[in-house]
Amino acid sequence: MASQASLVLVEESGDQKARGAFFTPKPIAEFLAAWAIDGDPSARILDPTCGEAVFLQSAGATLRELGVPTKDLAEQVFGVDVHSQSLVRAARALKSEGLDAHLLNQDFFTVQGPGEFPGALPQFDAVVGNPPFIRYQLHTGAARHRAAEAALAQGVRLSGLASSWAALVVHACSFLKPEGRLAMVLPAELLSVHYAEPVRRWLRQRFGTVHLVMFERLQFEGALENVVLVLAQGTGGCGAFSLSYVQDAADLVSIRRSDRVNVIPADAGKWTDLLLPAHQRQLFRSVVDEHFTSLDAYGSPELGAVTGANHFFAMSEATRAEYGLSDSHVVEISPPGTRHLQGLSFRARDWERLRDSGESVWLLHPATDEVNDHLQRYLDHGEALGVPDAYKCQVRTPWWRPPLVAAPDLFFTYMSHRYPRLIANHAGARHLNSMHGVRLREDVPRIAKSALPVLALNSVTMLGAEVFGRSYGGGVLKMEPREAAELPVASARDMSHAWNILKPERQSIDRQLRKGLWTNVAKRVDDALLHRTMGLSHNDVAELHEASRSLRRRRIGRD
């Protein structure tokens, strides 16, 4: 989310959304400015992407109340922005309120830090603002390079998927005094997305204290991004954060120190669970500790086969017949992707239906190195497509035999908008890297293959997916094998008890899933597993259900 103008790639764009320009509500700007100044009439304040001056106005008004003459404000309040039209409006807005500020029309990533020659800006007591929120698809070229270099200069290496705000907040703090204060509006994805992990780690290392303020409601008109207020100061690193939860900006004035909740965020990985109110976070952890185990207690999630060129190695029945490839040349697979895995299981009849409808249900995998005329013709076709030049093909011999992964007992849909699912592989098909596989351990109950796909559709497991998974652009949730292994699932004892309740309803649940009636299924599984088997109260079950829905709504950007 952003209230200010964007980077130079769209510097004169009139498109507010393209510039990441969503203007900060006044109560938020006033709250952050007051916290940043902290009653110090000598405080020097910087907004690195000041836009139309909402933070500069709030800072100036606060300093004036502390007795700073208007003529001195330009020595204490600084704003930078690449968008010249915004600065014209900023100057006009400041003048209309009898305020002043030092305004610099420049791409902030080209502004030299304190101590550099010739230094354009001094050190500051506080940095305030709301950086432009431009996703990586638009944050490209020279602007991205400058941003990445600026962050790297502070020891923060960002991935190519990072949105614009990540580098800006790091670079802005290079202008802070050692004991200075950071008061910024940042997208809530700070806590959950993979690319923000270097920023999360940096926050803990750079500042002595960090306080986060979470909102229950969206705060920006015309935008779907949730935000978090980051209030940080001092140096030396911090072991714990403090949290406050409010409904909206109007509630900021009522925040008291006694309302704060202290938490210790993970040293690595996501802080997604911090988005939950304390009682929901504590309930989730206690239920998991008492009643759940991890998925890898049943079997470790494994990557599917990586071919290097699915369009060539995965083929339809028509292609197999056209080239006369025999059973010794191919093996049965679940087609690339997971859209066809809509129910609780994947059976032989499902595979046959996909075969007859033209899906890619065969994987080229000759049993021997012997090449007959039919196989040679297909390999010639692959060479014409340039398949041998693909990296994965170059590093194996022969290039045309991709690795096989043993057929799993369960498929795991590791990329999803809703939540990952387990699907029983009754067809015995192999799988590609568009999904994970889980081979059950020999000592787990035999019912696990049929029971886990049903019982994983409970609010605790779905909430665990939000907490442990990675959020990517467009709201996609992804779980790598290590993260999937941590997914909380019912213990063997509770699984058996709940399965006795739900087994007679399995076909009905399967039909509901195929129709997209996810909520109905989750509530039924919650009742059987969480309430009737584990003994949780209806209120606790409802809290866990709401916690799961809340994080999912935040991830996919819906109010």
C-alpha positions in Angstrom: 0.0 0.0 0.0 1.3 3.5 -0.6 0.3 7.0 0.0 3.0 8.6 -2.0 4.4 8.8 -5.5 6.2 5.9 -7.0 9.7 5.3 -8.1 11.1 6.8 -11.3 9.8 4.1 -13.6 6.4 5.8 -13.3 7.5 9.2 -12.1 5.1 11.3 -14.1 2.2 8.8 -14.3 -1.2 10.2 -13.6 -2.4 6.7 -12.7 -2.7 6.6 -8.9 -2.7 2.8 -8.8 0.4 2.6 -11.1 2.3 4.9 -8.8 1.3 2.9 -5.7 -0.4 6.1 -4.5 -3.1 5.5 -2.0 -3.3 8.4 0.4 -2.9 7.9 4.2 -5.9 8.7 6.4 -5.2 11.7 8.6 -5.6 9.9 11.9 -2.9 7.4 11.0 -0.5 10.2 9.9 -1.1 12.2 13.1 -0.6 9.1 15.3 2.7 8.2 13.6 4.0 11.8 13.5 3.3 12.3 17.2 5.0 9.0 18.1 8.0 9.8 15.9 8.5 13.3 17.4 7.8 12.1 21.0 7.5 15.6 22.5 10.9 16.7 21.3 10.7 20.2 19.8 14.2 19.8 18.2 13.3 16.6 16.4 14.3 16.5 12.7 11.8 14.4 10.6 12.1 12.8 7.1 9.3 11.4 4.9 11.2 9.7 2.0 8.2 9.5 -0.3 6.1 12.4 0.9 3.5 12.6 -1.8 1.0 15.3 -1.0 2.4 15.9 2.5 -0.1 14.3 4.8 2.8 13.2 7.1 4.7 16.5 6.7 1.5 18.4 7.7 1.1 16.2 10.8 4.7 16.5 11.8 4.7 20.3 11.2 1.6 20.8 13.2 3.0 18.7 16.1 6.2 20.6 16.2 4.3 23.9 16.1 2.3 22.9 19.1 5.7 22.2 20.8 6.7 25.8 20.2 8.7 25.6 16.9 8.3 28.8 14.8 7.0 28.3 11.3 10.2 29.9 9.9 12.2 27.0 11.5 10.1 24.1 10.2 12.0 23.9 6.9 15.1 23.1 8.9 13.4 20.2 10.7 10.7 18.7 8.4 12.0 17.1 5.2 10.1 15.5 2.3 11.4 13.7 -0.8 9.4 12.6 -3.8 10.1 11.8 -7.4 6.7 13.0 -8.6 6.9 16.7 -9.2 3.1 17.3 -9.3 2.7 15.8 -5.9 5.4 18.2 -4.5 3.5 21.2 -6.0 0.4 20.0 -4.2 2.4 19.3 -1.0 3.8 22.9 -1.0 0.3 24.3 -1.5 -1.1 22.1 1.3 1.6 23.1 3.8 1.2 26.8 3.0 -2.6 26.6 3.5 -2.0 25.5 7.1 0.8 28.0 7.8 3.4 25.3 7.7 6.7 24.8 5.9 9.0 21.9 5.0 12.2 21.3 3.0 11.0 19.5 -0.2 13.3 17.6 -2.5 12.2 16.5 -6.0 14.3 13.4 -6.5 14.1 9.6 -6.6 14.9 8.7 -3.0 17.2 5.9 -4.0 19.5 8.4 -5.6 19.7 10.6 -2.5 23.0 10.1 -0.8 23.0 9.2 2.9 24.5 11.2 5.8 28.2 11.4 5.7 28.4 10.8 1.9 29.8 13.6 -0.2 28.1 15.7 -1.3 25.4 14.6 1.2 22.0 15.8 0.2 20.3 15.1 3.5 21.5 15.1 7.2 20.8 12.5 9.9 17.3 12.4 11.3 15.7 11.7 14.6 12.7 10.0 12.9 11.6 8.6 9.6 7.9 8.6 8.9 5.7 7.8 5.9 4.0 5.2 3.8 6.2 3.8 1.0 4.8 3.2 -2.4 3.6 -0.4 -2.8 4.5 -1.5 -6.3 4.6 -5.2 -6.9 7.6 -6.7 -8.6 5.8 -7.0 -12.0 5.8 -3.2 -12.3 8.9 -2.5 -10.2 11.4 -3.2 -12.9 14.5 -2.0 -14.7 16.9 0.7 -13.4 14.5 1.6 -10.6 14.6 -1.9 -9.2 18.3 -2.1 -9.5 18.8 1.2 -7.6 16.4 -0.1 -4.9 18.2 -3.4 -4.5 21.6 -1.8 -4.3 20.4 0.7 -1.7 19.0 -2.2 0.5 22.2 -4.2 0.0 24.3 -1.3 1.2 22.5 -1.8 4.5 23.2 -5.5 4.5 19.7 -6.6 3.3 19.7 -8.7 0.2 16.2 -8.8 -1.4 14.9 -11.2 -3.9 13.7 -10.3 -7.4 10.1 -10.8 -6.1 10.3 -8.0 -3.6 7.8 -5.1 -3.9 9.1 -1.6 -3.8 8.4 -0.8 -0.2 10.9 -3.4 1.1 14.0 -1.7 -0.2 12.7 1.8 0.6 12.1 1.2 4.3 15.6 -0.2 4.7 17.2 2.6 2.8 15.3 5.2 4.7 16.7 4.0 8.0 20.2 4.7 6.8 19.3 8.4 7.4 18.4 7.7 11.0 20.5 8.6 14.0 21.5 5.4 16.0 18.8 6.0 18.5 16.3 7.3 15.9 12.7 6.2 15.5 10.9 4.6 12.5 7.1 5.2 12.2 5.8 3.8 9.0 2.7 2.3 7.3 3.7 -1.0 5.7 1.7 -3.7 3.9 0.7 -6.5 6.2 2.6 -8.9 3.9 5.6 -7.8 5.8 4.7 -10.5 8.2 3.8 -13.3 5.8 5.5 -13.2 2.4 8.7 -15.0 1.7 10.5 -12.1 0.0 10.0 -10.0 3.2 12.0 -12.3 5.4 15.3 -10.3 5.0 13.3 -7.2 6.2 11.9 -9.1 9.2 15.3 -10.3 10.1 16.7 -6.8 9.7 14.0 -5.2 11.9 15.0 -7.4 14.8 18.7 -6.8 14.3 18.6 -3.0 13.7 16.2 -1.8 16.4 16.1 -2.1 20.2 12.3 -2.1 20.4 9.6 -2.8 17.8 5.9 -2.2 18.2 3.4 -3.4 15.6 -0.2 -2.1 15.3 -2.7 -4.3 13.4 -6.0 -3.3 11.9 -9.1 -5.4 11.7 -10.5 -3.4 8.8 -9.1 -2.1 5.6 -7.8 1.5 6.0 -7.3 2.7 2.4 -10.2 3.6 0.2 -9.9 1.9 -3.2 -7.2 -0.6 -2.1 -7.5 -4.2 -1.0 -4.2 -4.4 0.9 -4.1 -4.7 4.7 -1.5 -2.7 6.5 0.5 -2.7 9.7 2.0 0.2 11.5 5.7 -0.3 12.4 7.0 1.7 15.4 10.7 1.0 16.0 13.5 2.8 17.8 17.0 2.4 19.2 19.7 -0.1 18.4 21.1 -3.3 19.6 18.5 -5.8 18.4 15.3 -6.9 20.1 14.2 -10.3 21.3 10.5 -9.6 21.5 7.9 -7.3 19.8 4.9 -5.7 21.3 1.6 -5.8 19.5 -1.6 -3.8 19.5 -4.9 -4.6 17.7 -7.4 -2.0 16.7 -10.5 -1.9 14.5 -9.5 1.1 12.5 -7.6 4.4 12.5 -10.1 6.1 14.8 -9.0 3.7 17.6 -5.3 4.7 17.5 -5.7 7.5 20.1 -7.0 4.9 22.6 -3.9 2.6 22.5 -2.3 2.3 25.9 0.8 0.5 26.9 -1.3 -1.8 29.1 -3.1 -3.0 25.9 0.1 -4.3 24.3 0.8 -7.9 23.9 4.5 -9.0 24.0 5.5 -11.8 21.5 8.7 -13.4 20.4 8.6 -13.8 16.6 10.4 -16.6 14.9 14.1 -16.2 14.2 13.5 -17.2 10.7 10.4 -17.8 8.5 7.1 -16.0 8.6 5.3 -14.0 11.4 1.9 -14.7 10.0 0.4 -15.8 13.3 1.1 -12.2 14.6 -1.8 -11.1 12.5 -4.2 -13.0 14.8 -5.5 -11.6 18.0 -3.7 -12.9 21.0 -6.5 -15.2 22.2 -6.8 -16.9 18.8 -3.0 -17.3 18.5 -2.8 -18.8 21.9 -5.7 -21.1 21.3 -4.2 -22.3 18.1 -0.9 -23.1 19.7 -2.4 -24.9 22.7 -4.7 -27.1 20.5 -1.8 -28.0 18.2 0.4 -28.9 21.2 -2.2 -31.0 22.9 -4.1 -32.7 20.0 -2.1 -32.5 16.7 1.0 -33.9 15.2 2.9 -32.9 12.1 2.3 -34.3 8.7 5.8 -35.8 8.5 4.7 -38.1 11.4 2.7 -39.9 8.8 5.1 -39.5 5.9 7.5 -36.9 4.6 6.3 -34.7 1.7 8.4 -35.2 -1.4 8.9 -33.2 -4.6 7.5 -34.6 -7.8 9.5 -35.5 -10.9 11.3 -32.6 -12.6 11.4 -33.2 -16.3 12.8 -29.9 -17.5 10.2 -29.7 -20.3 6.7 -31.0 -19.3 5.3 -30.0 -22.7 7.4 -32.7 -24.3 7.8 -35.4 -21.6 4.1 -35.3 -20.4 1.9 -36.4 -23.3 -1.7 -37.3 -24.2 -3.0 -40.6 -25.4 -3.3 -39.2 -28.8 0.4 -38.2 -28.9 1.5 -41.6 -27.6 -0.6 -43.3 -30.4 0.6 -40.9 -33.1 4.2 -41.8 -32.5 3.5 -45.5 -31.7 5.1 -45.4 -28.3 4.5 -48.6 -26.3 3.9 -49.3 -22.6 7.7 -49.8 -22.2 8.2 -46.2 -23.3 5.8 -44.4 -20.9 4.4 -44.5 -17.4 1.1 -43.3 -16.0 1.1 -40.0 -14.3 -1.4 -37.5 -12.8 -1.4 -34.7 -15.4 0.6 -31.6 -14.7 -1.2 -29.1 -12.5 -3.8 -29.9 -9.8 -7.1 -28.6 -11.2 -8.3 -32.1 -11.9 -7.9 -33.1 -8.2 -11.2 -31.8 -7.0 -12.3 -34.6 -4.7 -10.9 -36.7 -1.9 -9.2 -39.3 -4.1 -7.7 -39.9 -7.5 -8.8 -43.3 -8.8 -8.2 -45.4 -11.9 -11.4 -44.3 -13.4 -10.4 -40.6 -12.9 -7.2 -41.3 -14.7 -9.1 -43.0 -17.5 -11.5 -40.1 -17.8 -8.6 -37.7 -18.1 -6.9 -39.9 -20.7 -10.0 -40.0 -22.8 -10.5 -36.3 -22.6 -7.0 -35.6 -24.0 -5.1 -34.7 -20.9 -1.4 -35.4 -20.5 -1.5 -38.7 -18.6 1.7 -40.3 -19.8 5.3 -39.5 -19.0 8.0 -40.5 -21.4 10.3 -42.8 -19.5 11.8 -45.6 -21.7 12.6 -48.7 -19.7 15.9 -49.3 -21.4 18.5 -47.4 -23.5 17.3 -49.2 -26.6 15.8 -46.8 -29.1 13.5 -48.2 -31.8 12.1 -46.3 -34.8 9.0 -45.1 -33.0 10.9 -43.7 -30.0 13.6 -42.2 -32.3 10.9 -40.3 -34.2 9.6 -38.8 -31.0 13.1 -37.9 -29.8 13.7 -36.2 -33.1 10.6 -34.2 -32.5 12.0 -33.2 -29.1 15.3 -32.1 -30.6 13.5 -30.0 -33.1 11.8 -28.3 -30.1 15.2 -27.7 -28.5 14.3 -29.9 -25.5 17.9 -31.3 -25.0 19.1 -27.7 -24.4 16.9 -27.3 -21.3 19.1 -27.3 -18.2 17.6 -30.4 -16.6 18.1 -32.3 -19.8 21.7 -31.2 -20.2 22.7 -32.6 -16.9 21.4 -36.1 -17.3 22.2 -39.1 -19.5 20.4 -39.8 -21.6 18.6 -36.5 -21.8 15.3 -38.2 -22.7 14.8 -40.3 -19.6 13.6 -38.0 -16.8 13.9 -39.1 -13.2 11.0 -41.1 -11.7 9.5 -40.5 -8.3 7.8 -43.5 -6.6 4.0 -43.3 -6.7 2.9 -41.7 -3.4 0.0 -42.7 -1.3 -1.2 -39.1 -1.1 -0.9 -36.1 -3.4 -0.4 -32.7 -1.7 -1.5 -29.6 -3.6 1.2 -27.3 -2.4 0.0 -24.2 -4.4 -3.5 -22.9 -3.9 -5.7 -19.9 -3.3 -7.9 -21.6 -0.7 -5.6 -24.0 1.2 -3.5 -27.1 0.4 -5.3 -30.5 0.3 -4.4 -34.1 0.6 -5.8 -36.5 -2.1 -5.6 -40.3 -1.9 -3.7 -41.7 -4.8 -5.8 -44.9 -5.4 -4.8 -44.9 -9.1 -1.1 -45.5 -8.2 -0.1 -42.8 -10.6 3.3 -41.0 -10.5 3.4 -37.2 -10.1 5.4 -34.3 -11.5 6.6 -31.2 -9.6 3.3 -29.4 -9.8 2.4 -31.2 -6.6 4.1 -33.0 -3.7 3.7 -36.6 -2.8 3.4 -38.3 0.6 4.3 -42.0 1.1 2.9 -43.2 4.3 5.2 -44.8 6.8 4.8 -48.5 7.5 3.8 -48.0 11.1 0.9 -45.6 10.5 -2.7 -46.9 10.6 -3.9 -48.3 7.3 -7.0 -45.9 7.4 -4.7 -42.9 7.1 -4.7 -43.0 3.3 -8.5 -42.5 3.2 -8.9 -40.6 6.5 -6.3 -37.8 6.2 -7.7 -36.2 3.0 -11.0 -35.8 4.9 -9.7 -34.8 8.3 -7.2 -32.3 7.0 -10.2 -30.2 6.1 -10.4 -28.8 9.6 -9.9 -25.2 10.8 -6.7 -26.0 12.7 -4.9 -27.7 9.8 -6.1 -24.9 7.4 -4.9 -22.3 9.9 -1.6 -24.1 10.1 -1.3 -23.8 6.3 -1.7 -20.0 6.5 0.8 -19.8 9.4 3.5 -22.1 7.9 3.0 -21.5 4.2 4.3 -18.7 2.0 2.1 -16.0 0.5 3.0 -15.0 -3.1 1.6 -12.4 -5.6 -2.1 -12.7 -6.3 -2.7 -14.4 -3.0 -1.3 -17.8 -3.8 -0.3 -19.9 -0.8 2.7 -22.2 -1.4 4.2 -24.8 0.9 7.6 -26.3 0.2 8.2 -29.8 1.4 9.9 -28.6 4.6 6.9 -26.3 5.4 4.4 -29.0 4.4 6.1 -31.4 6.8 5.2 -29.0 9.7 1.5 -28.9 8.8 -0.6 -29.8 11.9 -2.8 -32.9 11.3 -4.8 -35.0 13.8 -2.9 -37.5 15.9 -3.4 -41.2 15.0 -5.7 -41.8 17.9 -7.9 -38.8 17.2 -7.8 -39.5 13.5 -9.2 -43.0 14.1 -12.0 -41.8 16.3 -13.1 -39.0 14.0 -12.9 -41.2 10.9 -15.4 -43.6 12.5 -17.8 -40.7 12.7 -17.1 -39.4 9.1 -16.5 -42.5 7.1 -20.2 -43.1 6.4 -20.4 -39.6 5.0 -17.3 -39.8 2.8 -19.1 -39.9 -0.5 -21.3 -37.0 0.5 -18.2 -35.0 1.6 -16.5 -35.8 -1.7 -19.6 -34.6 -3.7 -19.7 -31.3 -1.7 -16.0 -30.7 -2.4 -16.4 -31.2 -6.1 -19.2 -28.7 -6.0 -17.1 -26.1 -4.2 -19.0 -26.3 -0.9 -15.8 -25.9 1.1 -17.3 -24.1 4.1 -19.9 -26.8 4.6 -17.2 -29.5 4.6 -14.9 -27.7 7.0 -17.7 -27.1 9.5 -18.7 -30.8 9.4 -15.1 -31.9 9.9 -14.6 -29.4 12.7 -17.6 -30.8 14.5 -16.5 -34.4 14.2 -12.8 -33.8 14.9 -12.4 -30.7 17.0 -15.6 -30.8 19.0 -16.8 -34.4 19.3 -13.3 -36.1 19.3 -11.0 -33.5 20.9 -13.6 -32.0 23.2 -13.2 -28.3 22.2 -16.1 -26.1 22.9 -18.3 -24.7 20.2 -16.9 -21.2 20.9 -13.3 -22.4 20.6 -14.1 -24.2 17.3 -15.7 -21.0 16.0 -12.7 -19.0 17.0 -10.3 -21.3 15.1 -12.6 -21.3 12.1 -12.7 -17.5 12.1 -8.9 -17.3 12.5 -8.4 -19.5 9.5 -10.9 -17.4 7.4 -9.3 -14.2 8.6 -5.8 -15.0 7.5 -7.1 -16.4 4.2 -9.0 -13.2 3.5 -5.9 -11.1 4.3 -3.8 -13.3 1.9 -6.1 -13.1 -1.0 -6.8 -9.4 -0.5 -10.5 -9.4 0.3 -12.3 -7.4 3.0 
